[in-house]
Amino acid sequence: MKEMLLSYWWIGLIVICLILYKFILRFLFGMVIVPEDRIGLVTKKFVLFGANKELPDGRIVATNGEAGFQAKTLAPGLYFGMWVWQYEITMEQFTVIPEGKIGLVLSKDGAEIPTGNILGRKVECDNFQDANMFLTNNGQRGRQTNYITAGSYRINTMLFQVSITDMVRIQESMVGIVTTLDGKPIDSGEIAGKAVEEHNNFQDFDTFLKNGGNRGLQPSVILAGSYNLNPWALQVEETPMTEIPIGYVGVVISYIGQDGKDITGLDFKHGNIVEKGSKGVWSEPFGPGKYPVNKYIMKVELVPTTNLVLNWAQARSESHNLDKNLSTITVRSKDGFPFNLDVSQIIHVPTTEAPKVIARFGNMVNLVTQVLEPTIGNYFRNSAQDSDVIAFLSSRKERQESAKAHIKKVLDEYNVNAVDTLIGDIVPPESLMKTLTDRKIAEEQKVTYETQKQAQETRQGMEKETAIADMQKDIVKAQQSVEIAERTANATVKKAEGDASGVKLAVGAEAEATKMRAIAEAEATRARAKADSEAVKLKADAEAERISKTGSAEASKILAIGKSTAEAYELAVKALGGENFTRYKITEELSKGNIKLIPDVLIGGNGQNGGSAMDGLLGLKLMEMMDPEKKTPTQEVERKTKPEIKPKSSGTSDKIE
């Protein structure tokens, strides 16, 4: 009994050990199993031996075995010596960064960030998976310039805190303007940092800082695409690209760069025109297209390079709207009358001169308001004061040519080509227009009276000539009648002669045709008769030949049949004998004639053996009764000797045939 209980006890102990083996091994051997999808975060509760018992001041993660949070983590696997009373193991999941995201890292421990910096610099630490390396390489606490991209990482969350954020995406036809939040201060007098290369569109921010990048607005921009950008290090503003339409150029005004050397020379004293990349107005404008321009460091002024029409008229403006503030010009004549006139000016700015125009005026609106509007308005006001209204109206063409020459000379000084100057409507005072109208009406009436007088005189002459012309018409008509009669007679004679000739020719042709038809008919009859006789002769010869050959063939056939029959009879006689062959042929001939040789009933005269005549008759009757359908010889004789009786016809007496 004791042995059985002891065995049960051992079995129970083994079962308990199998169930609680992890706890037993953990307690006895300090065994720890880290699953394949976890990492082990270690907290050391105390240190029994050694000099490093406490963490240095300001540190929260141990790198040399001090008590507290340990920098070193346990990768998936089996470990011993992690005694339960000394170590606490926390199983933590891997840090996973999804696609299209990046992980921003905040370090809870490390060296102090230098004054003036806001981000910890990058150190070698296997993408923050080796916390011990991060701390020993003087990694700085706080937000880090470096980040981790999509993937799975074994991050010690006791030291690092990871925040997941979206990648930066710049859309098509857009441009990203960058403002950095860390780096050297911008130089005095500048509005943007200097250009820095080899930072991969600001994705490698540590390289940007090492190469002397400044904090603040950056001259470089990023184009359409997806980028791994640290939002703790920089900000991106998405803005449309600068578009230069067809028929325009874009003059660039740069606010950054070195002070360029003016390339216009001493004659141009209205601003600096510099080379591309320098500060100022660039000598080389942009052509039509789209450009990734940073709008905070440069400005692009559109200058039309096609012919530009400007209207000085009420309620009329072109699509460019440069003339929206222009109106009809009011002038005063020499005789004191005010009147209005509309003017259109066509100008052209050459592509090579566009930078000078912008350097001088700043934009096209200033060109219109500062040069064109006063120049054209004053010219026509001065021109009107030297003439009265009537003279001004009558000399409109000459004044337009004069205005064109004057304005062209003025605009040439401003690097603008004057293509043409056009005077539109001229509206004199109403009272003056009434006087002019009355005078003009009187003059026109005078001309009308003179014209009517001349018309009457012309009509008289026309009536006379008309009468003569009417008489002439009758004379001409009579002459034409005579000529027509003569021509008609000649035509009749010619027609008669032609008819006679036609009849003669027709008779001769008919006679010739009849003769030829008769000859042809005779020849045809002769040929047909000859052909018929030949045909009859050929048919007769053919029939005679057929009869001859048919007779010969029939005779040969009969001869052959007779010979074969005779040979057959001769062979049969030899085989059967003469008498037997004769009997055989007689029998064969009788059978062909269906002649009965043996009677159905034989009646004899001897009553002893053959029976009496009465017996024969009784036999015939029995046969008749047994088979009524079969006729006996007696019935057959009666049928043949009995007369046939036909049925009566309708309306006639019975008749026996």
C-alpha positions, 0 to 999 in steps of 0.5 A: 500500500505504501509503495503504491502511494509512493508511486502515485506521489512520484507520478503526481510530482512528475505531472506537476513538474511537466505542467509548471516546468517554466516556473520551476526552471525559471526559479531554479535556473533563471530560464527565460524563453522569448517568443519569436515575435517578441523582445524581452525588456530587462529590468534589474532590481539590484546588484549584489556584487561589483562597483556599478551598483547605481546609475549615474546622475541624470541617466535612466537606462543602464549600459554597464549592468547597473540596477534599473532599466537595461539598455540591452534587450533579449532577442527571441531565444532561450536564456539562463541566469535571469533569476526571478528575484533579481530580474524582471522580464517584460515581453514587448511586441516588435515595432511595426511601421506600415507602408507609406509611413515613417517612425519618428523617434524620441529618446528618453535618455542620452546626452544633452542636446547642445544649446541652439539645437532642437533635434538630436543628431544621428548616431550609429545604433542599427536604426535604434535597435541597439540602445546600448550602442546609441548611449555609448555613441553619445546619442542625444536625448529628445527628438531625433533627426533620424527616423525609421522607414516601413518595416519591423524593428526590435525597439527598446521602448524603455529608451525610445518612443516611436510616433508614426506619421505619413510620408510627404506627398507633392502632387503633379504640377505642384512644388514643395517650399521647404522651411527647416526648423533646425540648423545654423541661423540665416546670415544677416541681410538674407531672407533664406538659407544658402543652397546645400547639396547632397541631402536627397531632397531633405530626406537626409537631414543630418547631411543637410546639417553637416553641410552647413544648412540654415534653419528657415526658408530654403531656396531649394524646392521639392517636386512631385513625388513621395518623400520621407521627411521628418516633420520635426525637422522641416515644414513643407508648403505645397503651392502651384508651379509658375506657368508662363502662357504662350505669347508671354515671357516671365521676367525673374526678380530674385530676392536672394543670391550674390549681388550681381554685376549690372550688365546693361552698361552706363546708358541704362540707369533705371535698375540692375540687370544681372546674370541668372542666379544673382540678386536682382532682375535676371537678364534671361527671362523664362519662356512659355512653360511651367517652372518650380519657382519658390515664390518667397525668394523670387518673383516672376512678372509676365510680359506679353511679347505679342502685339498689345492693343490699348484702348482709350474708350469708354466701356471697352477693354481688352482681355489683358485688362491693362487698359481697364482704367483708360477712358475717352480723351477729352480735348479743347480746340483752338476755337474753344470747343471741347470734344471727345475722341477715341484712340487705340495704341498698339505696342510690342515689347521684344523678348530681349527688352522685357527685363529692361521694361520690368527693371524700369517700371516694375510691371506692365501696369506701371508702363501703361499708367506712367508712360502711355497714358500721359504721353498719348493724352497730352499729345492729342490735347496739344494737337487739338489746341493748334486747330479748330474742330472743323480742321481737326476733323478734316485732317484726321489722317494726317494727325494720325500719322503725326501721332504715330511718329511722335509716340514711336519716338517716345516709346523707343526711349522706354524699350517699347516698340510703337506699332501703330496709333489709330484715331477712333470716333471724334465727337464734336459739340452738338451745336457745332455739328448742327451748323455743319449739318445745315451747311452740308444739307444746303450744299447738297441741295444745290448740287441736287438742283444742278443735277436735276437740270442736267438730267432734264436736258439729258432726257430731252436729247434722249427722247429725240434719239429714242424716236429716231431709234424707233424708226430705224427699227422698222427699216431694219425689220423690212430689210431683214424680211427681204433677206429672209424671203430670198434665203427661203426660196434658195432653201426650197430649190436646194431641198427639191434638188436634194429630194430628186437625187435622194429618190434616184439613189433609192431606186438604184439601190433597191434594184441592185438589192433585189438582184442580189437577193434573187442570186442569193436565193437561187444559190441557196436553193441549189445548195439545199437540193444538193445537200438533201440528195446527199443526205438521202443517199447517205441514209440509204447506204447506211440502212442497206449496210445495217440490214446486211450486217443484221441478217449476217448476225442473225444467221450466224446466231441461228446457226450457232444455236442450231449447232449447239442444240444438235450437239446437246441432243447428240450428247443426251442421246449418247448419255440416255439412249435413244428410247429414254431420250424420246420418252424424256422429251415427250414428258417434257413437252406434255408438262409444258402444256399442263395436260392431266395424264392421271384423273382425280377419280377413277370409276371402273366397271368391275364391282368386285375389286374396283368398286361400282359406279355408285361408289365413284359418285359417292366418293365425288360427293364426299370430296365436294362436301369436305372442300366446298371451294374445290370444284369437282369434275362434275361441277366444272362440267356444269359450270362450262355447260350452264348458260351465263345470266346477266342482270337486267338493264334499266327499262329493258326486258331480261335477256339470256346470252 
